[in-house]
Amino acid sequence: MSNSDSQEIELTEAQTFHAPVMRFPLRAMLLLTTGLALLAATVGPLYRQAHPEARSSVLVFWTGVLTALTLFGLFEWRGSIRRKKLVGPVRFQLKRVNRSSESIIIIMCAWVVLLYSIFSAYVLTHTFGQFQLRNGSATSTFVGICVTVFIAGASIGAYMVAAIDYVTRPWTHSGRVDIGETGVMFDRRAMQWSQVRHALWNDDYPNQLLLQFQKWNCQFAVPSSIREEVEAFVRTKAEFIVPAPIHESQPVP
């Protein structure tokens, strides 16, 4: 076995992992702390400038915003855990070659929506900062105003969530394909092997393997050093279409 083959096998074994556990990646922690710092720097002065009797409305509004963002984060985290469990221990991590590129127009619209939602949150924070929720008012009126302000915040948070989801797709859809024991994961999708219609090598690019599902196709590059190993593994999971070799009959002496 050559050094390149042994290194490739060691890399493949190193990329294999067991059942997913709860982790908090450093990149996510940095993004979270940065976002909280920016939020505190923006909302803090507005909260202090608000009328003392109107600060409750500011807190209720941002509670709605943060509730929407928190639910989105939990939904994404649960989805990631579910996809990893569905795929099982990963045998190979390869690179997709037929990635579906997001429309630049959609990405630009998402940025517009994100900036609009941030600007709206700033304006509404300033507006609600002048709106007084008097504790001496009727309870039904007080609760009704709180609910209205909370819904306004949750709506702004929903706009932020939708925009963030599209803005981050060029990074979340990185093109990595995880080939696992029980399924395949790509572009935040987890597909079981039972959903694979068939697999075949690309005629024009011999080192590219195509997995055809009911609705999607996933084509990824396979290094030559592990081509036979990947094919042998996929054959045990799905129907593999390969032209049968032609054996010429030997003349009888």
Secondary structure by P-SEA (a helix, b strand, c coil): ccaaaaaaaaaaaaaccccccccccaaaaaaaaaaaaaaaaaaaaaaaaccccaaaaaaaaaaaaaaaaaaaaaaaaaaaaaaaaaaccccbbbbbcccccccaaaaaaaaaaaaaaaaaaaaaaaaaaaccccccccaaaaaaaaaaaaaaaaaaaaaaaaaaaaaaccccccbbbbbccccccccccccccccccccccccccccbbbbbcccbbbbbbbcccaaaaaaaaaaaccccccccccccccccc
